Amino acid sequence: MAHSAETSSPTWHRLAQPSERLRDQWVRGEGCTQWVACGRTWDAVAITPISHGLDVLVAMRVGPRQGYPVLADHLRDQLYVLVPPGTGGTATGLPGVRVLGDGFQLLMPAGQHSSPVAHWISPPRESAPPLIRPDRLTHHLRALARDQQEAATP
């Protein structure tokens, strides 16, 4: 028996596409955001463009239903992956990557309503959410950068 689209697991790329309903909420100005300090309970690794970050999550075989907090800024085309505090620096210097640790703030949805600049692709769990392992994230970011460089070289 075939599974319907509703019962299949969501993919990162599909979750990253805002629905019409969500876009309508944004147009009506129903989004509410707040600045949250980085470096205390997590660091944020910002990956540009969003599609590269999503490709890395897929390559890592990290499922969206596992509760890893992943945030998108659709206006800047950036994906924010949360890692344990003090560990984001492992990704520093990689192309299309910047790290937000201690001393930085990240705009996040306040409550269930998001905005185009702060949209949970995978919202954190109520209790302590699992965070992406920075060593695995960095490994896959390096592999993606290497693959892109090889593809661009004739």
Residue pairs with C-beta under 8 A, 6 or more apart in sequence:
9 63
9 64
9 65
10 64
10 65
11 58
11 64
12 54
12 57
12 58
12 64
12 70
12 121
12 122
13 51
13 54
13 58
15 64
15 121
15 122
16 50
16 54
16 72
16 79
16 121
18 26
18 74
18 116
18 119
22 114
22 119
25 31
25 113
26 114
26 115
26 116
30 113
31 109
31 113
31 114
31 115
31 116
31 118
32 109
32 110
32 111
32 113
32 115
33 107
33 108
33 109
33 110
33 114
33 115
33 117
33 118
34 107
34 108
34 110
35 105
35 106
35 107
35 108
36 105
36 106
36 107
36 108
37 104
37 105
38 44
38 100
38 101
38 102
38 103
38 104
38 105
38 106
39 85
39 86
39 100
39 101
39 102
39 103
39 104
40 85
40 102
41 85
42 69
42 82
42 83
42 84
42 85
42 131
43 82
43 83
43 84
43 85
43 86
43 87
43 88
43 89
43 99
43 100
43 101
43 134
44 71
44 80
44 81
44 82
44 83
44 88
44 99
44 100
44 104
44 106
45 80
45 81
45 82
45 83
45 88
45 91
45 97
45 98
45 99
45 100
45 132
45 134
45 137
46 78
46 79
46 80
46 97
46 98
46 99
46 100
47 53
47 56
47 78
47 79
47 80
47 81
47 96
47 97
47 141
48 76
48 77
48 78
48 79
48 96
48 97
49 77
49 78
49 79
49 96
50 72
50 74
50 77
50 78
50 79
52 79
52 96
52 144
53 70
53 78
53 79
53 81
54 79
55 144
56 137
56 140
56 141
56 144
57 70
57 81
59 140
59 143
59 144
60 132
60 136
60 137
60 140
62 68
62 132
64 70
64 121
64 122
66 130
67 122
67 124
67 125
67 129
67 130
68 81
68 82
68 122
68 129
68 130
68 131
68 132
69 82
69 120
69 122
69 123
69 124
69 129
69 131
70 79
70 80
70 81
70 82
70 120
70 121
70 122
71 79
71 80
71 82
71 106
71 108
71 109
71 118
71 119
71 120
71 121
72 78
72 79
72 80
72 119
72 120
72 121
73 79
73 80
73 107
73 116
73 117
73 118
73 119
74 116
74 117
74 119
75 116
75 117
76 117
79 121
80 100
80 106
81 132
81 137
82 124
82 129
82 131
82 132
83 131
83 132
83 133
83 134
83 137
84 131
84 134
85 101
85 102
86 101
86 102
87 134
88 99
88 100
88 101
88 134
89 99
89 101
90 134
90 135
90 137
90 138
91 97
91 99
91 134
91 137
91 138
91 141
92 98
92 99
94 138
94 141
94 142
94 145
95 145
95 148
96 145
97 141
100 106
107 117
107 118
108 118
109 115
109 118
109 119
109 120
109 123
114 120
